[in-house]
């Protein structure tokens, strides 16, 4: 996963045709649980997933109203089109991402 923050969010997410963003924090247990799932999904689907640390990028988290983590969002051409809040299985995350590609 590629770490993205307030300095490169526009380039890494909003300027892309399709982007998956994982909002998380190092101290979050469920975030650490789905991290390996997301890394595996990247390889399986041939995509790159961006990771935003909510503690390091509070303005992005506030703009997209991230209230609970982990939150995974899908963006298409700069617009948020889908959101998954909370931990989920690898199979569920994979199908959810695929359904929005």
C-alpha positions, 0 to 999 in steps of 0.5 A: 500500500502507498502511504498518502497524506495531505501533500499528495492526496490530490495526485494519488487519489483525486487525479486518478480514474479509480482509487481505493483509500484505506483510512487507518491508524497504527494504534487501531487493531481492526486496521492492522487486521485488514492491512494484510487483506488489502495488500493481498487484494492489491496483488490479486486485482492489480491495483494500488491501495492508498493508505491515509493515517488519520492522525497524520492527515486530520484534514483529509479525514475530516473532509471525508467525514471519517468517524470510525476506522478502518474506513475504506473508500473508493474514488472514481475521477475524484469523487467518492463513490463507495465507503466500507466502515469497519473490519471485513473479511478478505473475500468481502473486501475483494468483492466490494472493490471489484463491484466498483471497478 
